[in-house]
Structure formats: C-alpha cells, structure tokens
C-alpha cells in the first residue's frame, strides 16, 4: 500500500488519480487533510510547512 500526502490533501488526491489513470494496480490511499491534519490530530511534533 502506498499512502500519498501533501500539505492539505488535494495534490496527493490528484496524484492518486493520475496513477490510477496510468494503470497503477497497487493499493493507494490519500492522507485526508494532508500533513497539516496529521500534525494537528496525530503527531504534533511533525512540522507544518
């Protein structure tokens, strides 16, 4: 499984779409809310950029 992430989740969702359209058959997941949400909700030590 590949988890894609970006700052807010939008660009990583587009990257997943592009991979799927290109025929990638593996499991893909988008980190909802991006690294900002991860930092806020899971691990505050992760820097926000």
GUTIMAR-360928 format. One record per residue: residue in three letters; x, y, z of N, C-alpha, C in turn. Coordinates in pm, 1 decimal. Layout:
N
<"ALA"; <X; Y; Z>; <X; Y; Z>; <X; Y; Z>>
...
//
This chain:
49
<"UNK"; <84.9; -117.9; 0.0>; <0.0; 0.0; 0.0>; <89.0; 123.5; 0.0>>
<"UNK"; <47.5; 221.9; -76.9>; <118.2; 349.3; -82.2>; <25.4; 456.5; -27.1>>
<"UNK"; <73.7; 533.2; 70.0>; <-1.9; 645.7; 123.9>; <59.3; 772.6; 67.0>>
<"UNK"; <-22.2; 846.5; -5.8>; <22.3; 972.5; -64.6>; <-15.9; 1085.1; 30.4>>
<"UNK"; <70.3; 1186.4; 38.0>; <34.7; 1302.5; 119.1>; <97.2; 1427.6; 60.4>>
<"UNK"; <35.2; 1537.8; 94.0>; <86.5; 1670.0; 60.9>; <48.2; 1758.2; 179.9>>
<"UNK"; <55.0; 1886.2; 165.3>; <24.0; 1974.0; 278.0>; <-122.7; 1964.5; 320.5>>
<"UNK"; <-215.3; 1967.9; 223.5>; <-356.6; 1971.1; 258.2>; <-441.0; 1856.9; 205.9>>
<"UNK"; <-384.9; 1770.8; 122.7>; <-457.1; 1654.2; 73.3>; <-506.7; 1663.3; -70.0>>
<"UNK"; <-511.7; 1781.7; -126.5>; <-563.6; 1798.2; -262.0>; <-469.9; 1749.7; -371.0>>
<"UNK"; <-344.4; 1789.1; -361.6>; <-247.6; 1747.8; -464.2>; <-221.7; 1598.1; -459.9>>
<"UNK"; <-220.6; 1540.8; -340.7>; <-198.9; 1396.0; -331.7>; <-318.0; 1320.1; -389.7>>
<"UNK"; <-438.4; 1373.3; -375.4>; <-555.9; 1310.3; -436.7>; <-543.3; 1312.5; -588.7>>
<"UNK"; <-495.9; 1423.6; -643.1>; <-475.6; 1432.9; -788.2>; <-366.3; 1336.5; -834.3>>
<"UNK"; <-263.0; 1319.3; -753.9>; <-155.8; 1225.6; -788.8>; <-208.8; 1082.4; -792.8>>
<"UNK"; <-295.9; 1048.5; -699.2>; <-357.1; 915.5; -698.2>; <-440.6; 895.2; -824.1>>
<"UNK"; <-519.2; 995.9; -860.8>; <-599.0; 987.0; -984.0>; <-509.8; 961.5; -1104.5>>
<"UNK"; <-398.8; 1034.3; -1112.8>; <-307.2; 1019.2; -1226.2>; <-247.5; 878.9; -1230.3>>
<"UNK"; <-208.8; 825.8; -1115.4>; <-153.3; 690.4; -1110.4>; <-256.7; 586.7; -1153.5>>
<"UNK"; <-380.1; 603.5; -1106.7>; <-485.8; 509.3; -1143.6>; <-515.0; 515.7; -1293.1>>
<"UNK"; <-520.0; 636.2; -1349.3>; <-543.5; 651.5; -1493.4>; <-429.3; 592.1; -1575.0>>
<"UNK"; <-308.5; 593.2; -1518.1>; <-192.2; 537.2; -1587.5>; <-185.2; 385.5; -1574.2>>
<"UNK"; <-279.2; 327.3; -1497.5>; <-285.1; 182.6; -1487.2>; <-219.4; 122.8; -1364.2>>
<"UNK"; <-180.9; 204.8; -1267.4>; <-121.8; 151.2; -1144.6>; <-224.1; 63.7; -1074.7>>
<"UNK"; <-184.3; -58.5; -1041.8>; <-278.4; -155.8; -986.4>; <-263.6; -175.8; -836.1>>
<"UNK"; <-167.3; -111.0; -773.3>; <-146.6; -128.1; -630.1>; <-248.5; -50.8; -548.0>>
<"UNK"; <-244.3; -71.3; -418.1>; <-335.0; -0.8; -327.5>; <-281.0; 138.5; -300.4>>
<"UNK"; <-367.1; 237.4; -315.7>; <-330.0; 376.4; -293.7>; <-424.2; 437.6; -191.4>>
<"UNK"; <-369.2; 518.7; -102.4>; <-451.0; 588.2; -3.8>; <-404.9; 732.9; 4.1>>
<"UNK"; <-500.8; 821.8; 28.2>; <-470.7; 963.4; 43.2>; <-481.1; 999.3; 191.0>>
<"UNK"; <-381.6; 1069.0; 242.8>; <-385.6; 1114.8; 381.3>; <-481.1; 1233.4; 387.4>>
<"UNK"; <-603.4; 1207.6; 433.3>; <-708.2; 1309.6; 435.9>; <-663.4; 1429.6; 519.6>>
<"UNK"; <-669.0; 1546.5; 460.2>; <-627.8; 1668.3; 529.4>; <-478.8; 1694.2; 522.2>>
<"UNK"; <-406.3; 1601.5; 463.1>; <-263.0; 1619.9; 442.8>; <-180.2; 1614.6; 570.0>>
<"UNK"; <-55.2; 1655.5; 554.5>; <38.6; 1651.1; 666.4>; <-1.4; 1750.0; 775.9>>
<"UNK"; <-74.4; 1855.0; 737.1>; <-122.1; 1951.2; 836.8>; <-219.3; 1883.9; 932.9>>
<"UNK"; <-313.9; 1806.7; 880.2>; <-409.6; 1735.8; 965.4>; <-338.4; 1631.8; 1051.2>>
<"UNK"; <-240.6; 1561.9; 992.1>; <-165.2; 1461.7; 1068.3>; <-95.4; 1528.2; 1187.3>>
<"UNK"; <-34.6; 1642.6; 1162.0>; <35.2; 1713.9; 1268.6>; <-62.6; 1760.2; 1376.4>>
<"UNK"; <-178.5; 1809.7; 1335.7>; <-278.3; 1858.3; 1432.1>; <-342.9; 1746.2; 1511.8>>
<"UNK"; <-372.1; 1633.6; 1446.6>; <-454.4; 1530.3; 1508.5>; <-378.4; 1409.1; 1561.6>>
<"UNK"; <-259.2; 1382.4; 1508.1>; <-190.1; 1258.3; 1543.5>; <-56.3; 1284.2; 1611.3>>
<"UNK"; <26.7; 1365.6; 1548.6>; <163.6; 1383.2; 1597.9>; <206.6; 1528.9; 1586.7>>
<"UNK"; <185.1; 1606.6; 1693.1>; <218.8; 1749.0; 1688.8>; <367.8; 1777.8; 1668.7>>
<"UNK"; <452.3; 1676.6; 1683.8>; <595.6; 1700.2; 1663.0>; <631.1; 1708.6; 1514.7>>
<"UNK"; <537.7; 1667.0; 1426.4>; <561.2; 1676.8; 1282.0>; <547.2; 1823.3; 1242.2>>
<"UNK"; <653.0; 1881.2; 1184.5>; <645.2; 2023.6; 1149.1>; <546.1; 2049.3; 1036.3>>
<"UNK"; <479.6; 2163.2; 1046.2>; <390.1; 2209.1; 939.3>; <471.8; 2302.4; 852.1>>
<"UNK"; <460.1; 2287.6; 724.1>; <539.7; 2369.5; 633.0>; <450.7; 2456.8; 549.1>>
//
